[in-house]
Amino acid sequence: MDVLVLDSIAKAYGPVKALKGVSLSVPRGTVYGILGPNGSGKTTLLSIILDVLAADNGNYSWFGNPGSKEQRKQIGSLLETPNFYHYLSAVNNLKITQSISGRGSLDEIHEVLKTVNLYERRNSRFSSYSLGMKQRLAIAAALLGSPKVLVLDEPTNGLDPVGIAEIRELIKLLSEKGTTIIIASHLLDEVEKVCTHVAILKTGNLIAQGTVEEVLADEDVLEIAASDLDELTRLLSAYEGIGSLERGGHILLVKGPKGSLDPAAINAYCQYAGISVHHLAMRKKRLEARFFELTSN
């Protein structure tokens, strides 16, 4: 079952159309990345599904039902870094958050601090935390009430490599526990490492969605190498189904439509022709490369 379904969501700010009829579905248990350049509509989309903004047209549903206050209690969110009190500890800041939001209970505070690996620093002042620790405390606040879904807007923005790695591992941990996570981000490498599904926005239009593999899978690229690369190139230029051949150092890149290249069959073809292949591997296209292909003009 899909936890979130958007149907033709549109939003404009005066003459600027931030979202132009976006429709997508987020399956239960996934880590769903929403990608796009600045101004693509990512934050507007998250604000609508969290009832911060109203859509001009279209509708959405959580868990098969229209959005409501009750549905909202099942969703933890981090749209921007919350304003914690710098002179208070993590525990006391979360007590205030719990009191204001009404989500979860005071008994949960120690548990969410353990989840985000801040329990040992639970009594330290917020002002003594690193940026990564502050972001983890913000996620702890979003976890109060044991939400089924976590919505994060740029959760690693401004963090150093250590902080980014901490948030990445936390997202993986929460996903393993069954939480559905929706992330808006421009850090393509991080999204590729943690997301199972992805949607790509460009100037308010949805231009691709699906599993990460589906979005990346526009062609097959096979790396192959032999001692005589010239002879290998001549041999494979006659092989049916190959779109193009490209030399890359000591490796030949064989490209073709998705599903057209069978590494075992190509290896057997070379062996039959008397060419011994010493390297053979399918190359996975990077999300970054695919993203720029889709969003470039």
C-alpha positions in Angstrom: 0.0 0.0 0.0 1.2 3.5 -0.8 1.5 5.8 2.3 1.3 9.0 0.2 -0.5 9.6 -3.2 -0.4 13.0 -4.9 -2.9 13.7 -7.7 -2.2 16.7 -10.0 -0.9 19.0 -7.3 -0.5 22.6 -8.5 0.7 25.7 -6.7 1.5 29.2 -7.9 3.0 32.3 -6.3 1.5 35.0 -8.4 2.8 34.5 -11.9 5.4 31.9 -10.8 4.1 28.3 -11.1 5.9 26.4 -8.4 4.2 23.1 -9.1 2.5 22.2 -12.3 0.2 19.2 -11.7 2.5 16.8 -9.9 1.3 13.2 -9.4 3.4 10.6 -7.6 3.1 7.7 -5.1 5.3 6.8 -2.2 5.2 3.1 -1.3 5.2 2.0 2.3 8.7 1.2 3.8 10.7 3.1 1.2 13.3 5.9 1.4 11.9 8.2 -1.2 14.1 11.0 -2.5 12.6 14.2 -4.0 15.3 15.8 -6.1 15.5 19.0 -8.1 17.6 22.2 -8.6 16.8 25.3 -6.6 13.4 26.6 -7.5 12.1 23.2 -8.7 9.3 23.0 -6.2 10.7 20.5 -3.6 10.0 22.6 -0.5 6.6 23.7 -1.8 5.7 20.1 -2.3 6.7 19.1 1.2 4.9 22.1 2.7 1.7 21.1 0.9 1.7 17.5 2.1 2.4 18.7 5.6 -0.5 21.2 5.6 1.8 24.2 5.8 0.6 25.4 2.4 -2.6 24.8 0.5 -2.5 23.6 -3.0 -4.3 25.6 -5.7 -5.4 22.4 -7.5 -5.2 18.7 -7.0 -5.3 16.6 -3.9 -3.3 14.1 -1.9 -3.9 11.3 0.6 -2.0 9.8 3.5 -2.6 6.1 4.1 -5.5 6.1 1.7 -7.4 9.0 3.3 -7.4 12.8 2.8 -5.0 14.7 5.0 -6.3 15.5 8.5 -5.0 16.4 11.9 -5.2 12.7 12.9 -3.2 11.7 9.9 -0.7 14.4 10.7 0.1 12.8 14.0 1.4 9.7 12.2 4.0 11.9 10.3 7.2 13.3 11.8 8.7 16.2 9.9 11.7 18.5 9.7 11.2 21.3 7.3 13.8 23.6 8.7 16.1 23.5 11.7 13.9 24.1 14.8 14.6 26.8 17.3 15.9 24.9 20.3 16.9 26.8 23.4 20.6 27.0 23.4 21.0 27.0 27.2 18.8 23.9 27.7 19.8 20.3 27.5 18.6 17.9 24.9 16.2 16.3 27.3 14.7 19.6 28.4 14.4 20.9 24.8 12.5 17.7 23.9 10.2 18.1 26.9 9.2 21.5 25.5 8.8 20.2 22.0 6.6 17.3 23.3 4.5 19.7 25.4 3.9 22.1 22.5 3.2 19.4 19.8 1.3 17.0 22.0 3.0 14.2 20.1 4.2 11.2 22.0 5.0 11.2 25.8 7.7 12.3 28.1 8.7 8.6 28.5 9.7 8.5 24.9 12.3 11.2 25.1 15.1 8.9 26.3 14.3 6.4 23.6 14.4 8.8 20.7 17.7 10.2 22.1 19.1 6.6 22.0 17.9 6.2 18.5 19.7 9.3 17.2 22.8 8.4 19.3 22.6 11.4 21.6 21.7 9.6 24.9 25.2 10.0 26.3 24.9 13.8 25.7 21.3 14.1 26.8 22.2 16.5 29.7 24.6 18.7 27.7 23.5 22.2 26.6 22.3 22.5 23.0 24.9 25.2 22.5 27.7 22.6 23.0 26.5 20.4 20.2 28.1 20.2 16.7 25.9 20.9 13.7 25.5 17.2 13.1 24.3 16.7 16.7 21.9 19.6 16.4 20.4 18.0 13.3 20.1 14.6 15.0 18.3 16.3 17.9 15.9 17.9 15.4 15.2 14.4 14.0 14.7 13.1 17.5 12.0 15.7 18.0 10.4 14.5 14.7 10.4 10.9 16.0 8.3 11.7 19.1 5.0 9.9 18.9 6.6 7.0 16.8 5.5 8.3 13.4 5.0 5.9 10.6 6.5 8.4 8.1 9.3 10.9 8.4 9.5 13.9 6.1 12.9 15.6 5.9 13.8 18.8 3.9 17.5 18.9 3.2 18.5 17.0 6.3 22.2 17.2 5.6 22.3 20.8 4.5 25.4 22.7 5.9 26.9 19.6 7.5 30.5 18.5 7.2 31.3 15.0 5.9 31.2 13.5 9.4 27.7 15.0 10.1 26.5 13.9 6.6 27.6 10.3 7.4 25.9 10.4 10.8 22.6 11.5 9.2 23.0 8.9 6.4 23.4 6.1 8.9 20.5 7.3 11.0 18.2 7.3 7.9 19.3 3.7 7.1 18.6 2.7 10.7 15.1 4.2 10.7 14.3 2.6 7.4 15.4 -0.8 8.7 12.9 -0.3 11.6 10.1 0.1 9.1 9.8 3.9 8.9 8.9 5.3 5.5 11.2 8.3 4.9 10.6 11.1 2.4 13.7 13.3 1.7 14.0 16.4 -0.3 17.7 17.0 -1.2 20.1 18.4 -3.7 23.0 16.2 -2.5 22.7 13.5 -5.2 25.5 11.3 -3.9 23.8 11.1 -0.5 20.4 10.3 -2.0 21.9 7.6 -4.2 23.4 6.0 -1.0 20.2 5.9 1.1 17.2 6.1 -1.2 15.2 3.2 -2.7 13.0 5.4 -4.8 13.3 8.9 -6.4 11.3 11.6 -8.0 13.0 14.4 -10.0 11.4 17.8 -10.3 12.3 20.6 -12.8 10.6 24.0 -12.7 7.5 22.5 -11.1 7.2 19.5 -13.4 7.8 15.9 -12.5 10.2 14.5 -15.1 11.0 11.1 -13.7 10.0 8.8 -10.8 10.4 5.2 -9.7 13.0 3.1 -8.0 16.5 4.4 -8.2 17.4 1.6 -10.6 14.4 2.5 -12.9 15.4 6.1 -13.0 19.0 5.3 -13.8 18.2 2.6 -16.3 18.2 4.4 -19.6 20.9 2.2 -21.2 23.2 -0.7 -20.5 26.9 0.1 -20.2 29.4 -2.9 -20.2 33.0 -2.6 -19.3 35.2 -5.1 -21.2 38.9 -5.5 -21.6 41.4 -7.8 -23.3 45.1 -7.7 -24.1 44.4 -6.6 -27.7 41.8 -3.8 -27.3 41.9 -3.0 -31.0 41.0 -6.5 -32.0 38.3 -6.6 -29.4 36.9 -3.4 -30.7 36.8 -4.8 -34.3 35.1 -8.0 -33.1 32.4 -6.3 -31.1 31.6 -3.7 -33.7 29.9 -6.5 -35.6 28.0 -7.8 -32.5 24.2 -7.4 -32.8 22.5 -5.1 -30.3 25.4 -2.9 -29.5 24.6 0.8 -29.8 28.1 2.2 -29.5 31.7 1.4 -28.5 33.9 3.8 -26.6 37.5 3.5 -25.5 38.2 4.5 -21.9 41.9 4.0 -21.1 42.5 0.2 -21.1 38.8 -0.6 -21.0 36.2 -0.7 -23.8 32.8 0.7 -22.9 30.0 -1.2 -24.8 26.7 0.7 -24.8 23.2 -0.5 -25.9 19.5 -0.1 -25.1 18.5 -1.2 -21.6 18.3 -5.0 -21.5 20.1 -5.5 -24.8 23.6 -6.5 -23.5 24.1 -10.0 -22.0 27.6 -10.2 -20.5 27.8 -14.0 -20.5 26.8 -14.1 -24.2 29.3 -11.4 -25.1 32.1 -13.2 -23.2 31.2 -16.5 -25.0 31.3 -14.7 -28.4 34.7 -13.3 -27.6 36.0 -16.7 -26.4 34.8 -18.4 -29.6 36.6 -15.8 -31.7 39.8 -16.5 -29.8 39.9 -13.4 -27.6 40.4 -13.9 -23.9 38.6 -11.3 -21.9 40.2 -10.4 -18.5 37.7 -7.8 -17.4 33.9 -7.8 -17.8 31.4 -5.8 -15.7 28.1 -4.0 -16.0 28.6 -0.3 -15.2 25.9 1.4 -13.1 25.3 5.0 -14.2 25.6 7.5 -11.3 22.5 9.3 -10.2 24.3 12.6 -10.6 24.9 11.9 -14.3 21.3 10.9 -14.9 20.0 13.9 -12.9 21.9 16.3 -15.1 20.8 14.5 -18.3 17.2 14.9 -17.2 17.4 18.5 -15.9 19.7 20.1 -18.4 18.4 22.3 -21.1 
